[in-house]
Structure formats: C-alpha cells, structure tokens
C-alpha cells in the first residue's frame, strides 16, 4: 500500500471518529498535533509490519482432476506454477489468522 493511500485512510478514520479534529501539518508532512502525529506513526507501523503468507499452489495438485482439465501442477516451487490455483477458503483462513477481517 502506498504511503499516500495509507495516509488518506488514516485521515478518513480520524475525521469519522473525531469530526472536529484539526489536521494541520508542518511542511515536512508531520501533523502539528502531537497526539495526532503519534497516532499516525502507530497507524503506519501497524500496516508496514503486516504480511500474509498465502497457501502454496502446489498443495492443490489434485484440484485439476476435479476441474476436468489437463493442467498439471508439477513444479516444485509454487512461484513457477503457471496456474497458481489456490482455494479461496484457504486464502481467507490465512488472512483471518493474522487477526484481520475479510469482507464478505
């Protein structure tokens, strides 16, 4: 996620929670409010530290049999898999295991 998008999300959240909050910034981009600046630092750190390990596509070699097609996942490394088939429930489970919600 870009820093600009992250900041836009942060500012939208602040204004939803605290509609009268003044969002003034110094020329370097830091917020003039000491409390707001510290909230921003925490918000940014929480997103920079986040990464989801997605399930390997190689775990689903038998899936092509159920799809009725001739695709075979024979590569040892999933990043070389031309199809990269991963079941959605496993992706959702990986994201939820990180403590995040998945939109329905």
N, CA, C and O atoms as a GROMACS GRO file, in nm:
protein
  416
    1UNK      N    1   0.085  -0.118   0.000
    1UNK     CA    2   0.000   0.000   0.000
    1UNK      C    3   0.089   0.124   0.000
    1UNK      O    4   0.190   0.130   0.071
    2UNK      N    5   0.052   0.220  -0.080
    2UNK     CA    6   0.132   0.342  -0.087
    2UNK      C    7   0.113   0.427   0.039
    2UNK      O    8   0.011   0.419   0.107
    3UNK      N    9   0.214   0.507   0.068
    3UNK     CA   10   0.207   0.595   0.185
    3UNK      C   11   0.090   0.693   0.171
    3UNK      O   12   0.023   0.725   0.269
    4UNK      N   13   0.067   0.742   0.050
    4UNK     CA   14  -0.042   0.837   0.028
    4UNK      C   15  -0.178   0.772   0.057
    4UNK      O   16  -0.262   0.833   0.124
    5UNK      N   17  -0.199   0.650   0.008
    5UNK     CA   18  -0.325   0.581   0.034
    5UNK      C   19  -0.340   0.552   0.183
    5UNK      O   20  -0.449   0.566   0.239
    6UNK      N   21  -0.231   0.512   0.247
    6UNK     CA   22  -0.234   0.484   0.390
    6UNK      C   23  -0.272   0.610   0.468
    6UNK      O   24  -0.352   0.604   0.562
    7UNK      N   25  -0.215   0.724   0.430
    7UNK     CA   26  -0.245   0.850   0.498
    7UNK      C   27  -0.391   0.890   0.475
    7UNK      O   28  -0.457   0.938   0.567
    8UNK      N   29  -0.440   0.870   0.353
    8UNK     CA   30  -0.581   0.903   0.324
    8UNK      C   31  -0.674   0.819   0.411
    8UNK      O   32  -0.773   0.871   0.463
    9UNK      N   33  -0.644   0.691   0.426
    9UNK     CA   34  -0.726   0.604   0.511
    9UNK      C   35  -0.719   0.648   0.656
    9UNK      O   36  -0.821   0.650   0.726
   10UNK      N   37  -0.600   0.683   0.702
   10UNK     CA   38  -0.583   0.730   0.839
   10UNK      C   39  -0.664   0.857   0.864
   10UNK      O   40  -0.737   0.867   0.962
   11UNK      N   41  -0.651   0.954   0.774
   11UNK     CA   42  -0.721   1.081   0.792
   11UNK      C   43  -0.873   1.062   0.785
   11UNK      O   44  -0.946   1.129   0.858
   12UNK      N   45  -0.919   0.974   0.699
   12UNK     CA   46  -1.063   0.946   0.692
   12UNK      C   47  -1.111   0.886   0.824
   12UNK      O   48  -1.219   0.920   0.872
   13UNK      N   49  -1.032   0.796   0.881
   13UNK     CA   50  -1.069   0.736   1.009
   13UNK      C   51  -1.072   0.841   1.120
   13UNK      O   52  -1.166   0.846   1.199
   14UNK      N   53  -0.969   0.926   1.125
   14UNK     CA   54  -0.964   1.031   1.227
   14UNK      C   55  -1.087   1.120   1.219
   14UNK      O   56  -1.150   1.149   1.320
   15UNK      N   57  -1.122   1.162   1.099
   15UNK     CA   58  -1.235   1.254   1.084
   15UNK      C   59  -1.370   1.186   1.110
   15UNK      O   60  -1.466   1.254   1.148
   16UNK      N   61  -1.378   1.055   1.090
   16UNK     CA   62  -1.501   0.983   1.129
   16UNK      C   63  -1.514   0.977   1.281
   16UNK      O   64  -1.621   0.998   1.336
   17UNK      N   65  -1.403   0.948   1.346
   17UNK     CA   66  -1.404   0.932   1.492
   17UNK      C   67  -1.404   1.066   1.565
   17UNK      O   68  -1.466   1.080   1.670
   18UNK      N   69  -1.335   1.164   1.509
   18UNK     CA   70  -1.319   1.296   1.572
   18UNK      C   71  -1.344   1.404   1.467
   18UNK      O   72  -1.249   1.463   1.416
   19UNK      N   73  -1.471   1.430   1.434
   19UNK     CA   74  -1.504   1.520   1.323
   19UNK      C   75  -1.447   1.661   1.336
   19UNK      O   76  -1.429   1.729   1.235
   20UNK      N   77  -1.418   1.706   1.456
   20UNK     CA   78  -1.366   1.842   1.475
   20UNK      C   79  -1.214   1.848   1.481
   20UNK      O   80  -1.157   1.954   1.507
   21UNK      N   81  -1.148   1.736   1.458
   21UNK     CA   82  -1.001   1.732   1.466
   21UNK      C   83  -0.939   1.819   1.357
   21UNK      O   84  -0.976   1.810   1.240
   22UNK      N   85  -0.845   1.902   1.397
   22UNK     CA   86  -0.770   1.984   1.302
   22UNK      C   87  -0.656   1.899   1.247
   22UNK      O   88  -0.578   1.842   1.324
   23UNK      N   89  -0.646   1.890   1.115
   23UNK     CA   90  -0.550   1.802   1.050
   23UNK      C   91  -0.429   1.878   0.995
   23UNK      O   92  -0.365   1.832   0.901
   24UNK      N   93  -0.397   1.994   1.053
   24UNK     CA   94  -0.287   2.078   1.002
   24UNK      C   95  -0.155   2.003   1.010
   24UNK      O   96  -0.129   1.927   1.103
   25UNK      N   97  -0.070   2.028   0.908
   25UNK     CA   98   0.061   1.963   0.900
   25UNK      C   99   0.170   2.068   0.885
   25UNK      O  100   0.148   2.178   0.835
   26UNK      N  101   0.290   2.029   0.930
   26UNK     CA  102   0.409   2.109   0.904
   26UNK      C  103   0.454   2.085   0.760
   26UNK      O  104   0.401   1.996   0.693
   27UNK      N  105   0.549   2.162   0.712
   27UNK     CA  106   0.596   2.148   0.574
   27UNK      C  107   0.658   2.011   0.546
   27UNK      O  108   0.662   1.967   0.431
   28UNK      N  109   0.708   1.943   0.651
   28UNK     CA  110   0.767   1.810   0.630
   28UNK      C  111   0.663   1.698   0.629
   28UNK      O  112   0.698   1.581   0.613
   29UNK      N  113   0.535   1.733   0.647
   29UNK     CA  114   0.428   1.633   0.643
   29UNK      C  115   0.384   1.584   0.779
   29UNK      O  116   0.281   1.519   0.791
   30UNK      N  117   0.462   1.614   0.884
   30UNK     CA  118   0.421   1.575   1.019
   30UNK      C  119   0.300   1.658   1.061
   30UNK      O  120   0.286   1.774   1.023
   31UNK      N  121   0.213   1.596   1.141
   31UNK     CA  122   0.096   1.668   1.192
   31UNK      C  123   0.139   1.764   1.302
   31UNK      O  124   0.229   1.733   1.381
   32UNK      N  125   0.074   1.879   1.308
   32UNK     CA  126   0.106   1.978   1.411
   32UNK      C  127   0.059   1.932   1.548
   32UNK      O  128   0.118   1.970   1.649
   33UNK      N  129  -0.044   1.851   1.552
   33UNK     CA  130  -0.092   1.795   1.679
   33UNK      C  131   0.001   1.681   1.720
   33UNK      O  132   0.018   1.584   1.645
   34UNK      N  133   0.059   1.693   1.838
   34UNK     CA  134   0.149   1.590   1.890
   34UNK      C  135   0.078   1.456   1.899
   34UNK      O  136   0.133   1.354   1.859
   35UNK      N  137  -0.045   1.455   1.951
   35UNK     CA  138  -0.121   1.330   1.966
   35UNK      C  139  -0.153   1.270   1.829
   35UNK      O  140  -0.141   1.149   1.810
   36UNK      N  141  -0.194   1.353   1.735
   36UNK     CA  142  -0.228   1.305   1.602
   36UNK      C  143  -0.105   1.248   1.532
   36UNK      O  144  -0.114   1.146   1.463
   37UNK      N  145   0.010   1.312   1.548
   37UNK     CA  146   0.133   1.263   1.487
   37UNK      C  147   0.168   1.125   1.542
   37UNK      O  148   0.208   1.036   1.466
   38UNK      N  149   0.154   1.106   1.673
   38UNK     CA  150   0.184   0.976   1.732
   38UNK      C  151   0.085   0.870   1.686
   38UNK      O  152   0.123   0.754   1.665
   39UNK      N  153  -0.041   0.907   1.669
   39UNK     CA  154  -0.140   0.813   1.615
   39UNK      C  155  -0.102   0.773   1.473
   39UNK      O  156  -0.113   0.656   1.437
   40UNK      N  157  -0.057   0.869   1.393
   40UNK     CA  158  -0.017   0.841   1.255
   40UNK      C  159   0.104   0.747   1.252
   40UNK      O  160   0.107   0.654   1.170
   41UNK      N  161   0.201   0.769   1.338
   41UNK     CA  162   0.319   0.682   1.342
   41UNK      C  163   0.276   0.539   1.376
   41UNK      O  164   0.325   0.443   1.315
   42UNK      N  165   0.187   0.524   1.472
   42UNK     CA  166   0.138   0.391   1.508
   42UNK      C  167   0.058   0.326   1.396
   42UNK      O  168   0.074   0.207   1.369
   43UNK      N  169  -0.027   0.405   1.330
   43UNK     CA  170  -0.108   0.355   1.218
   43UNK      C  171  -0.016   0.302   1.107
   43UNK      O  172  -0.036   0.193   1.055
   44UNK      N  173   0.084   0.383   1.073
   44UNK     CA  174   0.176   0.346   0.965
   44UNK      C  175   0.255   0.220   1.002
   44UNK      O  176   0.272   0.131   0.918
   45UNK      N  177   0.304   0.213   1.124
   45UNK     CA  178   0.382   0.097   1.167
   45UNK      C  179   0.298  -0.030   1.166
   45UNK      O  180   0.348  -0.137   1.132
   46UNK      N  181   0.171  -0.018   1.202
   46UNK     CA  182   0.085  -0.137   1.205
   46UNK      C  183   0.065  -0.195   1.066
   46UNK      O  184   0.049  -0.316   1.052
   47UNK      N  185   0.066  -0.112   0.965
   47UNK     CA  186   0.047  -0.160   0.828
   47UNK      C  187   0.178  -0.204   0.763
   47UNK      O  188   0.178  -0.295   0.680
   48UNK      N  189   0.287  -0.140   0.798
   48UNK     CA  190   0.416  -0.177   0.740
   48UNK      C  191   0.463  -0.313   0.792
   48UNK      O  192   0.536  -0.384   0.723
   49UNK      N  193   0.421  -0.348   0.912
   49UNK     CA  194   0.465  -0.474   0.972
   49UNK      C  195   0.379  -0.592   0.929
   49UNK      O  196   0.409  -0.706   0.964
   50UNK      N  197   0.274  -0.568   0.854
   50UNK     CA  198   0.178  -0.672   0.820
   50UNK      C  199   0.212  -0.741   0.689
   50UNK      O  200   0.241  -0.676   0.589
   51UNK      N  201   0.210  -0.874   0.690
   51UNK     CA  202   0.226  -0.953   0.569
   51UNK      C  203   0.151  -1.084   0.588
   51UNK      O  204   0.158  -1.144   0.695
   52UNK      N  205   0.080  -1.129   0.485
   52UNK     CA  206   0.004  -1.254   0.490
   52UNK      C  207   0.078  -1.359   0.409
   52UNK      O  208   0.112  -1.336   0.293
   53UNK      N  209   0.103  -1.475   0.469
   53UNK     CA  210   0.159  -1.588   0.395
   53UNK      C  211   0.044  -1.664   0.331
   53UNK      O  212  -0.037  -1.725   0.401
   54UNK      N  213   0.037  -1.661   0.199
   54UNK     CA  214  -0.070  -1.731   0.129
   54UNK      C  215  -0.034  -1.878   0.112
   54UNK      O  216   0.083  -1.913   0.103
   55UNK      N  217  -0.135  -1.965   0.109
   55UNK     CA  218  -0.109  -2.108   0.090
   55UNK      C  219  -0.040  -2.134  -0.043
   55UNK      O  220  -0.059  -2.059  -0.139
   56UNK      N  221   0.038  -2.238  -0.048
   56UNK     CA  222   0.110  -2.274  -0.169
   56UNK      C  223   0.017  -2.336  -0.272
   56UNK      O  224  -0.070  -2.416  -0.238
   57UNK      N  225   0.034  -2.298  -0.398
   57UNK     CA  226  -0.047  -2.357  -0.505
   57UNK      C  227  -0.013  -2.503  -0.525
   57UNK      O  228  -0.097  -2.580  -0.572
   58UNK      N  229   0.108  -2.544  -0.489
   58UNK     CA  230   0.149  -2.683  -0.510
   58UNK      C  231   0.071  -2.779  -0.421
   58UNK      O  232   0.073  -2.900  -0.444
   59UNK      N  233   0.003  -2.727  -0.319
   59UNK     CA  234  -0.077  -2.811  -0.231
   59UNK      C  235  -0.205  -2.859  -0.298
   59UNK      O  236  -0.277  -2.942  -0.241
   60UNK      N  237  -0.234  -2.810  -0.417
   60UNK     CA  238  -0.361  -2.840  -0.482
   60UNK      C  239  -0.342  -2.912  -0.614
   60UNK      O  240  -0.417  -2.889  -0.709
   61UNK      N  241  -0.242  -3.002  -0.621
   61UNK     CA  242  -0.217  -3.074  -0.745
   61UNK      C  243  -0.339  -3.155  -0.788
   61UNK      O  244  -0.363  -3.170  -0.908
   62UNK      N  245  -0.414  -3.206  -0.693
   62UNK     CA  246  -0.531  -3.287  -0.728
   62UNK      C  247  -0.650  -3.205  -0.772
   62UNK      O  248  -0.748  -3.262  -0.820
   63UNK      N  249  -0.645  -3.075  -0.757
   63UNK     CA  250  -0.760  -2.991  -0.790
   63UNK      C  251  -0.793  -2.996  -0.938
   63UNK      O  252  -0.911  -2.990  -0.974
   64UNK      N  253  -0.693  -3.007  -1.023
   64UNK     CA  254  -0.720  -3.008  -1.168
   64UNK      C  255  -0.805  -3.128  -1.206
   64UNK      O  256  -0.882  -3.122  -1.302
   65UNK      N  257  -0.792  -3.236  -1.134
   65UNK     CA  258  -0.874  -3.355  -1.162
   65UNK      C  259  -1.021  -3.321  -1.144
   65UNK      O  260  -1.105  -3.365  -1.222
   66UNK      N  261  -1.053  -3.244  -1.042
   66UNK     CA  262  -1.191  -3.205  -1.015
   66UNK      C  263  -1.242  -3.101  -1.114
   66UNK      O  264  -1.362  -3.091  -1.138
   67UNK      N  265  -1.151  -3.026  -1.173
   67UNK     CA  266  -1.191  -2.924  -1.270
   67UNK      C  267  -1.217  -2.984  -1.408
   67UNK      O  268  -1.276  -2.918  -1.493
   68UNK      N  269  -1.172  -3.107  -1.429
   68UNK     CA  270  -1.193  -3.172  -1.558
   68UNK      C  271  -1.105  -3.116  -1.667
   68UNK      O  272  -1.144  -3.114  -1.783
   69UNK      N  273  -0.986  -3.072  -1.631
   69UNK     CA  274  -0.895  -3.020  -1.733
   69UNK      C  275  -0.760  -3.090  -1.720
   69UNK      O  276  -0.736  -3.162  -1.623
   70UNK      N  277  -0.675  -3.068  -1.816
   70UNK     CA  278  -0.549  -3.141  -1.823
   70UNK      C  279  -0.432  -3.065  -1.763
   70UNK      O  280  -0.316  -3.103  -1.784
   71UNK      N  281  -0.458  -2.961  -1.689
   71UNK     CA  282  -0.350  -2.883  -1.628
   71UNK      C  283  -0.286  -2.964  -1.516
   71UNK      O  284  -0.356  -3.020  -1.432
   72UNK      N  285  -0.156  -2.969  -1.516
   72UNK     CA  286  -0.087  -3.039  -1.409
   72UNK      C  287   0.008  -2.943  -1.338
   72UNK      O  288   0.083  -2.869  -1.402
   73UNK      N  289   0.002  -2.944  -1.206
   73UNK     CA  290   0.092  -2.860  -1.126
   73UNK      C  291   0.209  -2.948  -1.084
   73UNK      O  292   0.205  -3.012  -0.979
   74UNK      N  293   0.313  -2.950  -1.165
   74UNK     CA  294   0.425  -3.039  -1.140
   74UNK      C  295   0.550  -2.966  -1.091
   74UNK      O  296   0.651  -3.030  -1.063
   75UNK      N  297   0.544  -2.836  -1.080
   75UNK     CA  298   0.661  -2.760  -1.038
   75UNK      C  299   0.682  -2.772  -0.888
   75UNK      O  300   0.586  -2.777  -0.811
   76UNK      N  301   0.807  -2.778  -0.848
   76UNK     CA  302   0.838  -2.787  -0.706
   76UNK      C  303   0.820  -2.654  -0.635
   76UNK      O  304   0.784  -2.650  -0.518
   77UNK      N  305   0.844  -2.546  -0.706
   77UNK     CA  306   0.831  -2.414  -0.645
   77UNK      C  307   0.702  -2.349  -0.694
   77UNK      O  308   0.684  -2.331  -0.814
   78UNK      N  309   0.611  -2.313  -0.602
   78UNK     CA  310   0.483  -2.256  -0.643
   78UNK      C  311   0.495  -2.127  -0.724
   78UNK      O  312   0.405  -2.096  -0.802
   79UNK      N  313   0.603  -2.051  -0.705
   79UNK     CA  314   0.615  -1.926  -0.780
   79UNK      C  315   0.637  -1.953  -0.930
   79UNK      O  316   0.620  -1.862  -1.011
   80UNK      N  317   0.674  -2.077  -0.967
   80UNK     CA  318   0.689  -2.113  -1.108
   80UNK      C  319   0.564  -2.180  -1.164
   80UNK      O  320   0.562  -2.217  -1.281
   81UNK      N  321   0.463  -2.194  -1.085
   81UNK     CA  322   0.340  -2.259  -1.130
   81UNK      C  323   0.266  -2.168  -1.226
   81UNK      O  324   0.237  -2.054  -1.192
   82UNK      N  325   0.235  -2.216  -1.348
   82UNK     CA  326   0.169  -2.129  -1.446
   82UNK      C  327   0.024  -2.097  -1.413
   82UNK      O  328  -0.031  -2.002  -1.467
   83UNK      N  329  -0.037  -2.173  -1.326
   83UNK     CA  330  -0.179  -2.154  -1.297
   83UNK      C  331  -0.201  -2.091  -1.160
   83UNK      O  332  -0.292  -2.009  -1.143
   84UNK      N  333  -0.120  -2.128  -1.063
   84UNK     CA  334  -0.128  -2.076  -0.926
   84UNK      C  335  -0.269  -2.090  -0.869
   84UNK      O  336  -0.331  -1.992  -0.828
   85UNK      N  337  -0.318  -2.213  -0.868
   85UNK     CA  338  -0.451  -2.239  -0.813
   85UNK      C  339  -0.445  -2.245  -0.661
   85UNK      O  340  -0.372  -2.326  -0.604
   86UNK      N  341  -0.520  -2.161  -0.597
   86UNK     CA  342  -0.530  -2.159  -0.452
   86UNK      C  343  -0.677  -2.146  -0.418
   86UNK      O  344  -0.748  -2.063  -0.474
   87UNK      N  345  -0.722  -2.229  -0.326
   87UNK     CA  346  -0.863  -2.225  -0.289
   87UNK      C  347  -0.892  -2.102  -0.205
   87UNK      O  348  -0.817  -2.070  -0.112
   88UNK      N  349  -1.001  -2.034  -0.237
   88UNK     CA  350  -1.039  -1.912  -0.167
   88UNK      C  351  -1.053  -1.932  -0.016
   88UNK      O  352  -1.007  -1.848   0.060
   89UNK      N  353  -1.116  -2.041   0.031
   89UNK     CA  354  -1.127  -2.058   0.177
   89UNK      C  355  -0.991  -2.061   0.248
   89UNK      O  356  -0.980  -2.017   0.362
   90UNK      N  357  -0.888  -2.113   0.180
   90UNK     CA  358  -0.755  -2.115   0.242
   90UNK      C  359  -0.693  -1.976   0.247
   90UNK      O  360  -0.622  -1.943   0.341
   91UNK      N  361  -0.720  -1.896   0.146
   91UNK     CA  362  -0.672  -1.757   0.145
   91UNK      C  363  -0.740  -1.679   0.257
   91UNK      O  364  -0.675  -1.605   0.330
   92UNK      N  365  -0.871  -1.696   0.269
   92UNK     CA  366  -0.948  -1.628   0.376
   92UNK      C  367  -0.895  -1.671   0.512
   92UNK      O  368  -0.877  -1.587   0.601
   93UNK      N  369  -0.871  -1.800   0.530
   93UNK     CA  370  -0.820  -1.850   0.658
   93UNK      C  371  -0.684  -1.791   0.691
   93UNK      O  372  -0.657  -1.759   0.807
   94UNK      N  373  -0.597  -1.777   0.591
   94UNK     CA  374  -0.464  -1.719   0.614
   94UNK      C  375  -0.474  -1.574   0.658
   94UNK      O  376  -0.400  -1.530   0.746
   95UNK      N  377  -0.565  -1.499   0.597
   95UNK     CA  378  -0.582  -1.358   0.633
   95UNK      C  379  -0.644  -1.345   0.771
   95UNK      O  380  -0.600  -1.262   0.851
   96UNK      N  381  -0.746  -1.426   0.800
   96UNK     CA  382  -0.811  -1.420   0.931
   96UNK      C  383  -0.718  -1.466   1.042
   96UNK      O  384  -0.730  -1.421   1.156
   97UNK      N  385  -0.624  -1.555   1.010
   97UNK     CA  386  -0.527  -1.600   1.110
   97UNK      C  387  -0.435  -1.487   1.154
   97UNK      O  388  -0.373  -1.494   1.261
   98UNK      N  389  -0.426  -1.383   1.073
   98UNK     CA  390  -0.346  -1.265   1.108
   98UNK      C  391  -0.426  -1.165   1.191
   98UNK      O  392  -0.375  -1.058   1.226
   99UNK      N  393  -0.551  -1.198   1.221
   99UNK     CA  394  -0.634  -1.110   1.302
   99UNK      C  395  -0.710  -1.006   1.223
   99UNK      O  396  -0.763  -0.912   1.281
  100UNK      N  397  -0.717  -1.022   1.092
  100UNK     CA  398  -0.790  -0.927   1.009
  100UNK      C  399  -0.923  -0.986   0.967
  100UNK      O  400  -0.942  -1.107   0.967
  101UNK      N  401  -1.015  -0.898   0.932
  101UNK     CA  402  -1.144  -0.941   0.880
  101UNK      C  403  -1.138  -0.944   0.729
  101UNK      O  404  -1.067  -0.865   0.666
  102UNK      N  405  -1.215  -1.035   0.670
  102UNK     CA  406  -1.226  -1.043   0.525
  102UNK      C  407  -1.367  -1.000   0.489
  102UNK      O  408  -1.465  -1.048   0.546
  103UNK      N  409  -1.378  -0.909   0.394
  103UNK     CA  410  -1.510  -0.861   0.352
  103UNK      C  411  -1.587  -0.975   0.287
  103UNK      O  412  -1.529  -1.056   0.213
  104UNK      N  413  -1.718  -0.982   0.314
  104UNK     CA  414  -1.798  -1.090   0.252
  104UNK      C  415  -1.809  -1.072   0.102
  104UNK      O  416  -1.873  -1.154   0.035
   0.00000   0.00000   0.00000
